[in-house]
C-alpha cells in the first residue's frame, strides 16, 4: 500500500496543498485556495481603515481556511485514506510575521485591536519599515556588528526586526499587548501541533539569528531603542529548531478541521524558496537553484561559512542540515518581461500573435530565437525594480543601450532576458570570488519550465549546465518531502531530507549545455554589462538616484 | 496686377513647385510630382543590376519631369498668366551630385554607361563612400589641412569629394568619361538657363570650397590619389556664384517644356535648408533656424568666421550674402518618434486612439503633456541614428535610462522628445562657447507646425523664445523668394534677399516662451544628459562602438 505526504505551500495570493506519493514523489492530487481577504494594501477588512503606501497585510484566518479547504480536497480527489498520510509540512513566504497573545491567537482576532493595522500579518512585501531598516543598518554599521557580514552587508526592510520596530514606533499599544512576534510559517505549525517550533531558516535568514552567535546582543537592541533591549526574551523565543526535524503531531482539533488523523507527523516549518532545493535533488554544495518567477531566488549550499558581499544571507542549517545555506536574489525577472509585454509590445505583433493563435511570449520567442548572439547590438541593465544582489540598492533603475532605427521589439525583449542572465552571472561570480563554488545550475518555476530560449541563454551566459525541475509544483513537493522526513522511515517515510530527495526529486530529461560559439560572444557582452553595472552603482555616476530625487521633488 | 515667383523644391522622394505672390509671400498654388524612379537603393532601372548596401541613387530625368509637370500645374491652378511670373529658383537636397558630359548630359542617359551604377545621381544619403571619407579625413589631418576646421573637424561621406573618390576607385571608366561632376541643384540651373552657375552654398558646405581659400590644394588631392591632382581643373569649375545672384534666364527649350516665358529670371541654385532661413525672416545674426523633419538642420548667421567643433560647416555667403553661414544638425528627430510608434507602441494605446478617432502622435501627446517635468525619472541619449553635431559620429547609438516597472509608454515618448531638445541645446551651447551668439530660435517643418508640446519643451530646455514659420511650405517659399530677387526690383521683384524676406516671410502669432519652473528642472536634467553624453562619446566607455563591432562580426 502506498504512503502519502502532504505539502502545504503558502504563497502571496493563495495557499496550495499537494498530496505526494512518498515512494516516487509523484503528486497525486492538488488543491488551491485563494485567500479570502487577499493582500490588504489599501484597507483593513472593515473597508474603512485606510492603509499607508507601501503597506501589505494579510489575514491569518485565511491561512486556516487553506488547511480546512485544501486538505480534505486532495484526500477526496486522490481517494487516499487518511491512514496512509504519514506526514506533512508547511512552507511560506517570508518574512511574513504577526503578533500573537499568550495562547497563540493573533491580536487582529480581538475586537479591541482589529481596527489597528499593526495587529495583522505583515506580508513579506510590506515595505513601510524602510526608515526602521535604515536606522538598524546605520547603528549596526556604527557599532561594527559582525552579523551584517552574514547578510551581504545590509538588513532588508522586509525582515523581522524592522517590522517589529515599526510596530513599536507606530503602535506601542500593540507591541505592549503582543506576547510573541512569530513567522506565519511557524504560527501554522503552532496551530497544527500546539507547539511553538521556530525554524532555523526564517530565524537565520530573516531574524538575524545564527547557530553560533544567536540573536544580536541586548546592547545592540538597546542602541536601537531602549524599549527593545529585551525584545528577544520578551517577545520572541530563543529555542530554534532545525529544518528537517519533526515539530510535533496534528492535534485532535486540527484533525477534525482537516480530515487528517490526529497524530500525523508535522515537520518544523520552512520557507518556499528553501524547500525547493531538495525538491530538485540538490543536497550538496556547488549546485545553485534558481527559482524563477516574477523575481528570482538563488539558493546554494556551501561547506563553509564565507561572507559574500551583496547576498541576502548565509545561514547554517538554513536549507539542508549540515550545510551553510546561501541565498541571493534578483528583484525583477518575470516582472520585467510582463512590463515589456504590457508597455512596449507593438500593435502589429499582438495582432499577428492572435491571428497565429499563439501566446505573445511564444510569438516573441519565435522571433527572438532567430537572432544571433550579439546581433542586436543592444545591452540592458536589469534594474527595473532596483538591484537585490549584489548591489542591494532599490533605487537603481533600468537601462537600455545600443538602440538604432532598425532596432526591433524582439531584440529589446531578448536584450532584457539577457540582462537578467548577466545579473545571475554576476551573482555566481561573486559567490565564486568569495570561495563558494557554483558548478551546476538548477531551475524551477513556470519560466524555467516553458522558456527554452531563456534557459539556453542562461546556460550560454553562465557557461554552465542547467537542469530543470520535472515538477511544476517544485516548492509544494519540497514541503511534502519534509513531511515524509518528519514521519521517519519507521512510519514509511525517510530518515533524512537527503534520502527523501534522492527518491522523490525528479529532473526533466532535457537539460541545457553551453554552446561554445555563444559562450564566446556572451563573454564579451558580459564584460560590457559589468562595465555599465560598475559605472552606475554607487559612486561613478549616481544619475539614477538623482533622477529619482528630481522625480520625488516634482511629485 | 500681382506679380508671381516660382520656387521649385527638390526633396528626397518628390519635387514640388509653389507659385508665390511677390508682394505678400502668399502661396497661390502648389503641385507635387513623385520621382518616377524614386530612390534607387536596390536595383538600377533595368531591374537587374543590383546595388550594394548603403547605396542611394536617383535618376536625373525625374527632375526634368518635375519641371514639366508641376510648373504648368501651378500656373493653371492659380490661373496666373506666364507674363506675371517674374522669376524662379531651385532648391535641392545636397550633396546630391552627378557626372555629366561636355554638353551637360548625364552619363546615365548614355547606352554605354546606363548599366553602371556610378553613372547615376548619387543622392545625399548615398553612404557607400565611407572608406573614401575616412581616407580623406586621415590624410587631411596628417597634413594639417586648415579646411577641416571649417567643417567642425570632419568631412562627411555624404559630401562631394568622397563621392567622386568612390567613382574613381570603383568605376575609373566613368571618372574618365565625366566632363564635370556637378551638384544636381546646379545641373537644374544649367538645364533651365544653359549656363553653369555653381552656387557658393553647396561649393562651400559640400565641396570644401571657401571664398577666401578656394578648393583644397593640388598637393592635397595628389596625396589622396595621384589621379586626383587636377580634379578641380579637369572635373569641376572654380567659378563660384553667390547665393542671391541671378544665374540667367529660362531658355526657349525650357520655356516650351514648362509653359514659362523665355527670358524669365532664374536665380543661382541653392539648398533646401539654406533657403528656409530668409523664409522665416532671418536676415541677421543671433537667430537660429531649426528645420525639423526626420532629422533637424540648424542654420545660423554669424558676423565673423569662428571655428566651432562638431558643426557641419561654416561658409561665407553660404546662406545670406555678407554673413558667415553656420550649419549644424541632428541626424534623428522625427525618425526617432516614428521608430517609437512603429516598434514600441502598445496595442492598448493604438486601440484606444482608433476608438477616440485621433492620430497616435496626438493621443500620445495628450498623455505626455499631463506629465510634470522630471516626473518620469527617465533620460535618453538621442543617438538612434548616430550623432551628427557636435560629436560627428555615426557609430553612436541610443540609450534610455531610468526605467522601472511603472514606466509608461508616454513617459518614454516624452523622454525621446526631451532627448532631441537636449541635443539641440548642446549645439546651441557649443556655438555660444565658440563666440557665435544664439539669442532666439525659429522653427519650421511639420513637427514645429503641429507639436505644441514639443516646441514648449524645446523652449524650456533651451531657455529661449521660439518662433514658428507661418508657412507649411517654408523651403519652397524660400526658393521663390530667391526667384523674386533674381528678377530684381525693376521687374517687380526685390533687389536683395533681405528686402524679399521682410515682405514675404511670415511667422505664426503663437510663439513659445520658456516657463521658469520648467526651465529650472530641465537645467538639472540637461546636466545629466551632458554627463552621459560625455561619458559615451569617444574615450571613457566605447561600449556603443564595441557592440557595433560585435554585431558586424556575427552578421
Interface residues (C-beta under 8 A of the other chain):
Chain A: X332 X335 X336 X339 X342 X343 X344 X345 X346 X347 X349 X350 X351 X372 X373 X374 X375 X376 X377 X378 X379 X384 X385 X397 X398 X399 X400 X401 X402 X403 X404 X405 X407 X408 X409 X412 X521 X524 X525 X528 X531 X532 X535 X541 X543 X544 X546 X547 X548 X550 X551 X553 X554 X555
Chain B: X332 X335 X336 X339 X342 X343 X344 X345 X346 X347 X350 X351 X372 X373 X374 X375 X376 X377 X378 X379 X384 X385 X397 X398 X399 X400 X401 X402 X403 X404 X405 X407 X408 X409 X521 X524 X525 X528 X531 X532 X535 X541 X543 X544 X546 X547 X548 X550 X551 X553 X554 X555
